[in-house]
Amino acid sequence: MTSEATEWWNKPRKVSVVLDNDSWGLAWAERLVDRCNRNGDTAGLVRSQQEVPNGDLAFYLNCLNIARPEILKRNHRNLVVHASDLPRGRGFSPLTWMTLEGQNKIPVCLLEAAEEADAGPIIFKDWIEFEGHELINEMRTAIGEKTLELAERYLEEPQPLEGSPQSGESSFYPRRKPGDSEIDPQLSIAEQFEMFRVADNENYPVFFKLRGKTYELAITKAEDGA
């Protein structure tokens, strides 16, 4: 890159953190905005992709919608954090799907946004390793912390890095629905524990049907030693 091409990289850079829904990621998006501002950039939280301003960088975190090309053109760099071993596991709720598959070593990628979901070049890939007892809030916290770590790592680089194209066979996770949290009352808790691990007690609790009725279950972890 020429010096002219990276002139925009000098602080204070104008950074947008984009989250187009009310998911659990909102708290982490707000924290990233705060850290950017404290580290010498000028950052703001954007709740609608239509309202993304012209600037230098945009982080699209936990977004449900793919940013259109005309929106991506508003910034020099558009970045996404996705928790799967790309190109495998593109799409929705990869952490949940991988946990249900029995995986506890979770890859987390920082990549460039593209017109196709989660298909852009990968800039950084790191890993989170769970022990198998963590519930969804604990796993989300780990993903949120890793998101902040990768975003700050990128922002601290002396020049804007470009990623490497994804290689290999791709796969796609579908959007999860409330019905996906149904368990079988004839099976043991141990046999279905991954379902409990990824259950959101408020938004999509584990449930089962028995004797013509539907029952919901909530799970919380007792304090150590309890």
C-alpha positions in Angstrom: 0.0 0.0 0.0 1.1 3.6 -0.7 1.2 6.1 2.1 -1.6 7.9 0.4 -3.7 4.8 0.4 -3.4 4.4 4.2 -3.5 8.1 5.2 -7.0 7.5 6.7 -5.4 5.0 9.1 -4.0 7.9 11.3 -5.9 8.5 14.5 -8.5 9.7 15.2 -10.2 7.3 12.9 -13.9 7.4 12.5 -15.2 4.0 13.6 -18.8 2.7 13.5 -19.8 -0.4 15.5 -22.9 -1.7 13.9 -25.5 -4.0 15.5 -28.9 -4.2 13.8 -30.8 -6.1 16.5 -31.3 -6.4 20.3 -29.2 -9.5 20.8 -26.8 -10.3 23.6 -24.0 -8.7 21.6 -25.2 -5.2 22.4 -23.2 -4.9 25.6 -20.1 -5.9 23.7 -20.7 -3.5 20.9 -21.1 -0.7 23.5 -17.8 -1.8 25.1 -16.0 -1.7 21.8 -17.3 1.8 21.1 -16.0 2.9 24.5 -12.6 1.3 24.0 -12.2 2.9 20.6 -12.9 6.3 22.0 -10.6 5.9 25.0 -7.8 4.7 22.6 -7.9 7.9 20.5 -10.4 7.1 17.8 -13.9 8.6 17.3 -16.5 5.8 17.5 -20.2 5.5 17.6 -22.8 2.8 17.9 -25.1 2.3 14.9 -28.3 0.3 15.3 -29.4 0.4 11.6 -27.3 -0.4 8.6 -29.1 2.3 6.7 -27.6 4.8 9.2 -24.0 3.7 8.8 -22.1 7.0 8.2 -19.2 7.6 5.9 -16.0 6.9 7.8 -12.9 4.8 8.1 -13.9 1.5 9.7 -17.1 -0.3 10.5 -17.4 -3.4 12.7 -20.5 -5.4 12.0 -21.2 -7.4 15.2 -23.9 -10.0 15.6 -25.9 -8.5 12.7 -28.8 -10.4 11.2 -28.6 -8.7 7.8 -25.9 -8.6 5.3 -24.7 -5.1 4.5 -25.4 -4.1 0.9 -22.4 -3.0 -1.3 -23.5 0.6 -1.3 -23.3 0.6 2.5 -19.9 -1.1 2.6 -18.6 1.6 0.3 -19.1 4.1 3.1 -16.0 2.9 4.9 -12.4 2.0 4.0 -12.7 -1.2 6.0 -15.7 -3.3 7.0 -15.0 -6.1 9.5 -17.0 -9.0 11.0 -16.3 -11.3 13.9 -17.6 -14.9 13.3 -17.2 -17.9 15.6 -16.5 -20.8 13.3 -13.7 -22.5 11.4 -14.5 -20.6 8.1 -15.5 -21.4 5.5 -17.2 -24.1 7.5 -20.0 -22.9 9.7 -21.1 -19.7 8.0 -24.5 -18.4 8.9 -26.4 -18.1 12.2 -25.6 -19.0 15.8 -22.4 -20.9 15.0 -21.4 -21.1 18.7 -24.7 -22.8 19.5 -24.6 -25.3 16.6 -20.9 -26.2 17.3 -21.7 -26.8 21.0 -24.6 -29.1 20.0 -22.2 -31.0 17.8 -20.0 -31.6 20.8 -17.3 -29.1 20.0 -15.6 -27.3 22.9 -12.7 -25.8 20.9 -14.3 -22.8 19.1 -12.5 -20.8 16.4 -13.2 -17.1 16.2 -12.3 -15.2 13.0 -12.0 -11.5 12.3 -12.7 -11.1 8.6 -13.6 -8.6 6.0 -17.3 -8.1 5.3 -18.4 -9.3 1.9 -21.6 -9.4 -0.2 -22.0 -13.1 0.8 -22.5 -13.9 4.4 -19.2 -14.7 6.3 -17.3 -15.2 3.0 -14.7 -12.4 3.2 -10.9 -12.8 3.6 -9.8 -13.8 7.1 -7.5 -11.4 8.9 -7.1 -13.2 12.3 -8.2 -16.5 13.6 -8.0 -17.5 17.3 -9.5 -20.1 19.5 -11.5 -20.4 22.7 -11.4 -23.7 24.5 -14.3 -24.6 26.8 -14.3 -27.4 29.4 -17.8 -28.6 28.6 -19.6 -27.3 31.7 -20.1 -23.7 30.6 -23.6 -22.4 30.0 -24.6 -20.0 27.2 -24.0 -16.8 29.2 -20.5 -17.9 30.1 -19.8 -18.9 26.5 -21.1 -15.6 25.2 -18.9 -13.7 27.6 -15.9 -15.6 26.2 -16.9 -14.8 22.6 -17.5 -11.1 23.6 -14.1 -10.8 25.2 -12.4 -12.5 22.1 -14.3 -10.1 19.8 -12.9 -7.1 21.7 -9.4 -8.6 21.7 -9.4 -9.2 17.9 -10.9 -5.8 17.1 -8.3 -4.0 19.3 -5.5 -6.1 17.8 -6.5 -4.9 14.4 -6.8 -1.3 15.4 -3.3 -1.4 17.0 -1.7 -2.5 13.7 0.7 0.1 12.1 -1.3 -0.2 8.9 -4.7 -1.7 7.9 -4.2 -5.4 7.4 -5.8 -7.4 4.5 -7.0 -10.9 5.0 -6.4 -14.1 3.2 -9.1 -15.7 1.0 -11.0 -18.5 2.6 -10.2 -22.0 1.3 -11.9 -25.4 1.5 -15.5 -26.6 1.4 -18.0 -24.2 2.9 -21.1 -25.1 5.1 -23.9 -22.9 6.4 -25.8 -23.0 9.7 -29.5 -22.0 9.5 -31.2 -19.6 11.9 -32.3 -21.3 15.1 -36.0 -21.2 16.0 -37.7 -21.7 19.4 -38.7 -25.2 18.4 -35.1 -26.2 18.2 -34.9 -26.1 22.0 -37.2 -29.1 22.4 -35.8 -32.1 24.3 -37.0 -35.6 24.6 -38.5 -36.4 28.1 -37.6 -40.1 27.6 -33.8 -39.4 27.5 -31.6 -38.4 30.4 -30.3 -35.0 31.2 -26.8 -36.2 30.6 -27.7 -37.3 27.1 -29.1 -33.9 26.3 -26.9 -31.7 28.3 -25.6 -29.7 25.3 -29.2 -28.6 24.7 -29.3 -27.2 28.3 -25.9 -25.5 27.8 -27.1 -23.5 24.8 -30.5 -22.7 26.2 -31.5 -19.0 26.8 -33.8 -19.2 29.8 -35.6 -16.0 28.8 -35.7 -16.1 25.0 -35.7 -19.8 24.0 -35.8 -22.1 27.0 -35.5 -25.8 26.9 -38.9 -27.4 26.7 -40.6 -30.8 26.4 -44.0 -32.1 25.6 -45.6 -34.8 27.8 -49.2 -36.0 28.3 -50.6 -33.4 26.1 -48.9 -30.4 27.7 -45.7 -28.4 27.1 -43.3 -27.7 30.0 -40.4 -25.3 30.1 -37.2 -25.8 32.0 -34.6 -23.2 33.1 -31.0 -24.0 34.0 -28.5 -22.1 36.1 -25.2 -23.1 37.5 -24.8 -23.3 41.3 -21.8 -21.6 42.9 -18.7 -23.8 43.3 -19.0 -25.9 46.4 -22.8 -25.7 46.5 
